[in-house]
Amino acid sequence: MGDQLLAGTPPSLQPLPGLKSLTTHHCCTGSLRHIYVFNGYPISEEMLLGLGSGIGFVYWHMKGTDPFYGGRANVGRGNEEGLEKTASRRTGVRAESFTTSSASKAEKAMLSLLDTGEPVYVYVDMGFLPYLNLPDDYHFGAHMIVVAGYDPASGQVLISDRDAELHPIPLAGLEAARGSTYKPFPPQHKWFTFDFAGMRDPSPAEVRGAIRDVTNGMLKPPIANLGVKGIRTAVTRTRKWPETMDEEALRWSCFNIFIFIDAIGGTGGGLFRYMYGRFLHEAADICDDKRLAKAGEELLVVGDMWQEVAGRFNEASKATNPADMLVEATEPMQSIAEREESVWQKLAVLVD
């Protein structure tokens, strides 16, 4: 484990015995995979994303916040079960979540789990994580990490994130990240516990059910900001940004959209479409249905199209006048909506 620790880490700060720090794509599925692998269940991130019915689309722009393109679904809001619990249920794992307004209660629960030798899956505001080197005013509270070790002597914890390194940070810094109140996604000191006593492989029926959840979300969204309709809504709304944003805000919004589509932002690239395409290949083997793999290939092409959009938004963020590039940046999304609608319709028939 020593080669996974950053230089300058106190010798007394070590990861829990048996914990492997993994390079991952997405904070949620990556952190979940750390927990699964630690408990002797070698599952892929792609399978966790798929079993968790975790892919979708959302365009969101609350007053006072930056506009947001999201490729995730089943994020645990409203009546959603949440990817962690859904994927766990379909693999025989029992997952429970907890939130609290008390920093001391959250810390006590975390340290208690660490004392029993269990790594802890927690939500944080990534703007408070020093190793990410984010701008001072950047905040995003729907980021998941695994607390992989604790040293009372130095008052530091080890964090496992998306890279292979283990990052030491002060316990007080982790408390600030867990207790952030920045909108729209304050983490609320959220953490999970997992019971692997009943772990098992997912059944073909469960895999099909997971795919069915996604096709319903993409084809039959409750509001126009979600699913395939949401992609088309995003085109219309994005082109109106200059009516309410100055040049600086436009520039940042374009860069922000690039981040939320590209792999650098934790999507695995292509707004999670690459990851889900690979899941469909795994699903084809479980369900003994090669047509699922073919749909996965089509979704990989859609991922390439999303990457083109990401590149155009990145260019717009650097342009002299970003407003002039919004039509060009969103133009491929019209075709993306058509291609995605076709793929999800095919999948809906396959898993009906």
N, C-alpha and C positions, 0 to 999 in steps of 0.2 A: 504493500500500500504506500510505501514511502515515496515512490516516484510520482504519486498523484497529489502530494502535498506541495503547496507553493513554498518557495524559498521564504524564510523568515517565520514560518509557522513554529510556535513553541513546541519543543520535543514532547511535552506532556499532553499536547492536543493531538489525539489520534482518532481515526475513524473507528466505529464499532467493529468488533471482530466479525469477519465474514461479509462486510459491506464492500461491494465493487462499485467504483465510480465510473459511470458510462457516458460516452458521448451520445447525445440524443437530439431529436429534431424539435420537439414541442415541449413546453414546460409541464403541461398537465400529463400527457402520455409518457413523457420521459421520466418525470418524478414517480409516476405510478409504476413504470417498468422497474425503476430502482427498488421499489418496495416488493414487487413480484419476484425479481431475481434474488433478492436477499432472502426471500422465503422459499426458495427452491422451485420457482415456477418460471422457466425461461420462455417468456412470451414476447412477441415483437410489439413495438410501439404501434405499428400499423394495425395489428389485430386489436389492441386496446382501443384505438380510435374507432375502428369499425364496430366492435362489440358494444362500445359506449354510445353508439348512434351519434357520434361526435362531429359530424361534418354538416355544414349548411351554408347559409349566407345571410348577413344582416347589414343593412345600412342604418347607421345611427348617428344623430347629430343633436344632442341636447344643448340647450342654451347655456353658454358659458363653457362649453367643452369643445374639443376638436372633433371634426367629423371622423367617422369610423367605418371601415369596411371590415367585417368579420367573416371568417370562413368556418367558424366553429358553430356547433349547435349543442343542445342538451348541456347547458352550462350551469344548471342548478338554480335558475331563477324562476319565480312564480311556481307553477305546479310541475316543473321539470325535476326529474330524479337526479340528474347530474351524471356526467360521464363516469366519474369514479364509482358511483354506486351501481350504475347500469352495467358497466363492464365487469365489475366484481360479481354482481348477481349472475351473470351469464358464464362465470367461471367457478362458481361454487364458493366464492369468497364473500365473507360478510364485512361490509364497510359501514362505518358510522361516522357522521360528521358532527362537529361541535363548533359553536361560535359563542363569544362572550364579549362584553364591553370591558371586562376586567383584565388588564395586562398581567397582573400578578397571578390570577387564576389560570390564564393561558400558559404562562411560563411554568407554573408549578406542574401542570398536566404534561407539558413537553418534557421537562426534566425527569419526571416520574417514568415516562416511557423510555427515555434514554437510559435511565438507571436499570431498567429491566432488559436492556440490550436491544431495544426496538428503535429503528430510525423513525423519524416523525415527518409526515407529509403535512406541510403548512402552506397557507396563502400569505402572500406578502405584496407590498407595493415595491416594485422593482426600482423605483427612483431612489430608494433608501439603501440599496445594495451597493457598497462602494466599489466592488470589483467590476461592476458593469460600466462604470465611468460615464453615466448618463448626465445630461444637462441638469443643472440645479433645479430647474422648474418643471422637470419631466416627472410625471407620476402615472403609474398604471398598477392598480391594486389586484388585478386578476392574474397574478403570476404565482406559480407553484414551485416550491423547492422542497428538498429533503434535508432535514437537519440530521447530520450523519455522525456527530460526535460532540462532546462537551468537556471542557477542562475547567473545573472550579477554581484552580490556582490562578489562571490567567483571565478568567471570566470571559472566555471566548467559546464560540461554537464553530463547527465545521459545516459548511454548506455544500451540498451537491446540487449543481444546476445543470445546464445543457452541455457544458464542456466536460472533459475528462478530469479536470483539476478539482481538488477539494479546497474551498475558500474559507479561510478563517475570518470571522468578524466578531466584534464585541457583542456580548449578550444584549447590551443596551441598544445596539444598532439593530439587532434582529427585532427587539421589542418595538422600536420605532417603525420598522417595516411592516410588522404584523398589525400594529394599531393605527396605521395611517387612516385619515378621514377624508382624503382627497377623492372627489367624485370623478367618473361615475361608478367606479368599482372598488369601494373601500373593502379591505380584506377581513375586517371584523375579527381578527385573531383566529381565523378559521383553521381547524386541523381535523385530521382523520385518524381513525384507528381501523385496523384490519385483522380479521381472523381467517387464517388459511387452513383451518382444520378440515374443511370440506372441499378443498380446491380440486378442480377437475377440468377436462377439456370441454369447450363449448360444443353443443350439439348442432347438427345441421339446421334444425328448426330454430334454434336461438340465433344462428348466423343470419338466416333468412329474415327473422323478425327484426334484427338490428338493421338490416338493409331496408326493410319495409318502413321502419321509423323514419329513416333519412329521406326516402322517396316521398313519403307523405309530407314531410316538412318542406321539401323543395317544391313540390307540385301543388300542395294545398295549404299554403301559409295562412294564418289567421289575419295578418295585416300585410299591406303592400310593401313594407320595408324588409320582408323576409323572403327567403327562397328565390326561385327564378324571378318572381315579380320584384323582389328586392334588388336584383341586379339591374333590372330596367329602371326601377325607381332611383337607384344610385346614379345612373347616367343623367337623368333629368335633374336631380338635385345638385349634383356636382357642377353641372354647367351653370348653375345659378349662384355658385359661391361668390363671384365678383360683386353681386348685388349687396352682400352683407360683410365682405371681408376686404381688408386693405391688402396691399402687396405682401407685407411681411407675414400676415396670417395665411394668405394663399400659399406662399412659399412653404411654410411649415406644414400646412395641411397636405400639400402634394407629397412632401417627404414622408409624412406620417402614413399616408396610404401606401407608398412604396414599401415601407417597413412592414406593414400589416399583411402584405401579399407575399413578399420575398422571404426566402429561407432565413435571412438575417434576423427577422422578427419572430422566428419560432414557429413557422408554418410548415417547415419541411420543403418549402418552395411551392409556387403555384397555388397559393391560398389553400393549402392542405389537400389539393387535388392529387398531387403526386403520392402522398401517403395513402389516400383512400384508394387510388388506383392499385397500389401494391396490396392493400388489404383485400381487394376483390380477387386478386390472384390467389391469395391464401384461402379465401372463402370458396373459390372454385374447387380446390382440393377437398376441403371439408364437406362440401355439398355435392361433390362429384358432378359438377356442372361447368363445362368449359365455357359456356356462354357468359358466365360471370367474369372470367378472365378477359374475354373479348371486350366486355363493357369497361373493365379496368384499363385496357389499352386505350380506349376512346377517352377515358377521363385523364390519362396521362397527356394526351394531346391538348385537352382543355387546360391542363396545368401549364403547358407551354404558352398557351394564349394568355393566361393570367400573368405569366412572367413578362410577356410583352407589355401588358398594361403597367406592370410594376416599373419596368424600364422607362416607359413614357412619363409616368408620374415623377420618377427620379429626375429625368431631364427637365420637366416643367419646374421642379423645385429650384433648379439652377438657372432657369431662363431669365432674361432681362425683364420680361413681363409674363409671369406664369399664367395669367388669365387667358392669354392668347393660345395656350396649349391645351386647355381643358377639353375642347372638342376632340382634338387629336388623341389625347390620353384616354378618353372614354370610348372612342369609336369602336375598338375591338370588342367592347363589352356587349354590344348589340348581337354580334355573332356568338359570343360566349353564352349569352342567355339562350339562344336557339340551340346550341350544341348541348348545353347542360340539360335543357328541357327534354331533348331527345334521349340522352343517356338515362336520365331518371325515369322516363316513361318506359324504356326498355327494361330497366331493372325492376320497376313496379310490376310488370307482367311476369318476369322471371320468378319473383318471390311471392306472388299472389297465392 
